[in-house]
Amino acid sequence: MMGLAKWGFGFAAASSILLWASGAIAAERIILKYGPFEQTVTVEELITLAETGEASPRVERYLRRANQSPETFQNALSRSIPLDVVAADRILNSPIGEAALNEVGEVIYPRTRRTAGQSLRAAIVVSASRGDRMTALDIMRNYPTRDIYVDGNRLLSLYEELSPIQQRIEDFLGVLRRF
């Protein structure tokens, strides 16, 4: 049964990469939620914020309502962790990985939350296959649905939780790569 599960993950990951590479599936819009506030923005608007620090009027309006600065949100979007596709496969197929998918799936998710873990797994595998580092923006950019919901409050909380332990995470991933 475990072999079938690994084959299924491999097939899903390969299919996600092929579909992403062909342009068949790609995130276009992100619905940012922060408490009762909701704002739809494009992936391009978040890319601009992450790369330049410049917020579009829609992103600026959302951040103002959420009482957040563009710099804080920019940092949350662009904070990177080292992760290659082999490490991603090992982590995502472990109990810790499943727990992490469930946790992050509460922050970044598709319209139907029941597929959040699968969608997130596909986005992570595609992101990891593109290089050796990954950001929240990479995951959103490679998400296998056109619309993504992002809980801004929880994204910032997750960022704040991970910031102090990032070096330990990087050390752990380095050890994982050796095996």
C-alpha positions as CSV (number, residue, x, y, z in Angstrom):
1,M,0.0,0.0,0.0
2,M,2.9,2.4,0.8
3,G,4.3,1.8,-2.7
4,L,1.0,2.7,-4.3
5,A,0.8,5.9,-2.2
6,K,4.4,6.9,-3.3
7,W,3.5,6.1,-6.9
8,G,0.4,8.2,-6.6
9,F,2.4,11.1,-5.1
10,G,5.0,10.8,-7.9
11,F,2.3,10.7,-10.5
12,A,0.5,13.8,-9.0
13,A,3.8,15.6,-8.7
14,A,4.8,14.8,-12.3
15,S,1.4,15.7,-13.6
16,S,1.4,19.0,-11.7
17,I,4.9,19.9,-13.1
18,L,3.8,19.1,-16.6
19,L,0.6,21.0,-16.4
20,W,2.3,23.9,-14.8
21,A,5.1,23.9,-17.5
22,S,2.5,23.8,-20.3
23,G,0.7,26.8,-18.7
24,A,-2.5,24.7,-18.3
25,I,-2.8,25.5,-14.7
26,A,-1.6,28.6,-12.9
27,A,-2.8,30.9,-10.2
28,E,-4.0,34.2,-11.5
29,R,-6.0,35.8,-8.6
30,I,-5.5,35.8,-4.9
31,I,-8.3,36.5,-2.6
32,L,-6.7,38.1,0.5
33,K,-8.7,37.7,3.6
34,Y,-8.0,39.5,6.8
35,G,-10.7,39.2,9.4
36,P,-13.9,40.5,7.8
37,F,-12.0,42.2,5.0
38,E,-11.5,40.6,1.6
39,Q,-9.6,41.9,-1.5
40,T,-9.0,40.2,-4.8
41,V,-5.5,40.9,-6.3
42,T,-3.6,39.4,-9.1
43,V,-0.4,37.3,-8.7
44,E,1.3,40.0,-10.7
45,E,0.4,42.7,-8.1
46,L,2.0,40.5,-5.3
47,I,5.1,39.8,-7.5
48,T,5.5,43.6,-7.9
49,L,5.2,44.1,-4.1
50,A,7.6,41.3,-3.3
51,E,10.2,42.5,-5.9
52,T,9.9,46.3,-5.6
53,G,8.1,47.1,-2.3
54,E,5.5,49.0,-4.3
55,A,1.9,48.1,-3.5
56,S,-0.8,48.5,-6.1
57,P,-3.9,50.6,-5.0
58,R,-5.8,47.3,-4.3
59,V,-3.0,45.8,-2.3
60,E,-2.5,49.1,-0.5
61,R,-6.2,49.3,0.4
62,Y,-6.2,45.8,1.7
63,L,-3.1,46.4,3.8
64,R,-4.5,49.7,5.2
65,R,-7.7,47.9,6.2
66,A,-5.7,45.1,7.8
67,N,-3.5,47.6,9.6
68,Q,-0.4,46.1,8.0
69,S,2.6,47.8,6.3
70,P,3.6,46.9,2.8
71,E,7.1,46.1,4.1
72,T,5.8,43.5,6.6
73,F,3.7,41.8,3.9
74,Q,6.6,42.1,1.4
75,N,8.8,40.2,3.9
76,A,6.2,37.6,4.5
77,L,5.8,37.0,0.7
78,S,9.5,36.9,-0.1
79,R,11.0,35.1,3.0
80,S,12.8,32.1,1.5
81,I,13.7,28.7,2.8
82,P,16.1,26.3,1.2
83,L,14.1,23.4,-0.4
84,D,14.9,21.2,-3.4
85,V,12.5,18.7,-5.0
86,V,14.2,15.7,-3.3
87,A,13.9,17.3,0.2
88,A,10.4,18.4,-0.6
89,D,9.4,14.8,-1.5
90,R,11.0,13.4,1.7
91,I,9.4,16.0,3.9
92,L,5.9,16.0,2.4
93,N,5.7,12.3,2.6
94,S,6.5,12.2,6.4
95,P,4.1,12.7,9.3
96,I,5.8,16.1,9.9
97,G,5.2,17.0,6.3
98,E,1.5,16.1,6.5
99,A,1.1,18.2,9.6
100,A,2.8,21.1,7.9
101,L,0.6,20.8,4.8
102,N,-2.5,20.8,7.1
103,E,-1.2,23.9,8.9
104,V,-0.2,25.9,5.8
105,G,-3.3,24.7,4.1
106,E,-5.2,26.7,6.6
107,V,-3.4,29.8,5.4
108,I,-3.2,29.2,1.6
109,Y,-6.1,27.3,0.1
110,P,-8.4,26.8,-2.9
111,R,-12.1,27.6,-3.0
112,T,-12.9,24.1,-1.7
113,R,-10.7,23.6,1.3
114,R,-10.9,19.8,1.2
115,T,-8.2,19.8,-1.6
116,A,-6.0,22.3,0.2
117,G,-3.3,19.8,1.2
118,Q,-3.1,18.2,-2.3
119,S,-3.0,21.6,-4.0
120,L,-0.4,22.9,-1.6
121,R,1.7,19.7,-2.1
122,A,1.6,20.2,-5.9
123,A,2.6,23.9,-5.6
124,I,5.5,23.1,-3.3
125,V,6.8,20.3,-5.6
126,V,6.6,22.6,-8.6
127,S,8.3,25.5,-6.6
128,A,11.0,23.1,-5.4
129,S,11.6,21.8,-8.9
130,R,12.4,25.4,-10.0
131,G,15.4,26.0,-7.7
132,D,16.8,25.3,-4.3
133,R,15.0,28.0,-2.4
134,M,11.2,28.8,-2.0
135,T,9.0,31.6,-0.8
136,A,5.3,31.9,0.0
137,L,5.0,33.9,-3.2
138,D,6.5,31.0,-5.2
139,I,3.9,28.6,-3.7
140,M,1.1,31.0,-4.6
141,R,2.5,31.5,-8.1
142,N,2.7,27.8,-8.7
143,Y,-0.7,26.9,-7.1
144,P,-2.7,24.6,-9.4
145,T,-5.9,26.6,-9.3
146,R,-6.7,29.9,-10.8
147,D,-8.0,31.4,-7.6
148,I,-6.2,31.1,-4.2
149,Y,-7.5,32.2,-0.8
150,V,-4.9,33.6,1.6
151,D,-5.6,34.3,5.2
152,G,-3.4,37.4,5.6
153,N,-3.6,37.3,9.4
154,R,-2.4,33.7,9.6
155,L,0.2,34.3,6.9
156,L,1.8,37.0,9.0
157,S,1.5,34.9,12.1
158,L,3.1,31.9,10.4
159,Y,5.9,34.2,9.1
160,E,6.5,35.5,12.7
161,E,6.5,32.0,14.1
162,L,9.0,30.8,11.5
163,S,11.4,33.7,11.6
164,P,13.1,32.9,14.9
165,I,13.5,29.2,13.9
166,Q,14.5,29.6,10.2
167,Q,18.2,28.7,10.9
168,R,17.1,25.5,12.6
169,I,14.8,24.7,9.7
170,E,17.6,25.3,7.2
171,D,20.0,23.1,9.3
172,F,17.3,20.3,9.4
173,L,16.9,20.5,5.6
174,G,20.6,20.3,5.2
175,V,20.8,17.1,7.2
176,L,17.8,15.7,5.2
177,R,19.6,16.3,1.9
178,R,22.6,14.1,3.0
179,F,20.3,11.0,3.3
